[in-house]
């Protein structure tokens, strides 16, 4: 299972229902659990944080309008030194295109150990806070002691353990 910035995992209680790209999981949940989506928790794989999905029928979406597509571009301020602006201006496509390329390249890199640990923490704090061995598991997580972490969560449901392992995997 690849970790992509739009990859999510859905749980119903202790059971993992689906994992994958946001759009695929949304469609699968709409098909399998119509009208019962409020009890399903969905987590971003990159951060381990709870997220929402847009449940709506794509077939009812308005047809695309004529003209330039709306890209959702938001103008924001960036503070750089003059030499940085000079370098950006000299890049093909200008400053905005260069910044977009840099951000895209950085966002596609594999998460580092701290990001993976933080993702596991966010997931665990939301789903596992009342489970036996939770504090011990967190201490092991932040020590980087994976063997102690596995021991602390050994009694937890298999899907929960597997998702923690997935979040920690390089």
QUIFEN-V203853 format. One record per helix or strand of 2 or more residues. SS is the DSSP state (hx for helix, st for strand). FROM is the first residue (numbers start at 1). TO is the last residue. If there is no record, write none. Layout:
ss=SS from=FROM to=TO
ss=SS from=FROM to=TO
//
This chain:
ss=st from=7 to=12
ss=st from=15 to=21
ss=hx from=22 to=32
ss=hx from=37 to=39
ss=st from=41 to=44
ss=st from=50 to=51
ss=hx from=58 to=60
ss=hx from=82 to=89
ss=hx from=94 to=108
ss=hx from=113 to=127
ss=hx from=134 to=143
ss=hx from=146 to=152
ss=hx from=158 to=168
//
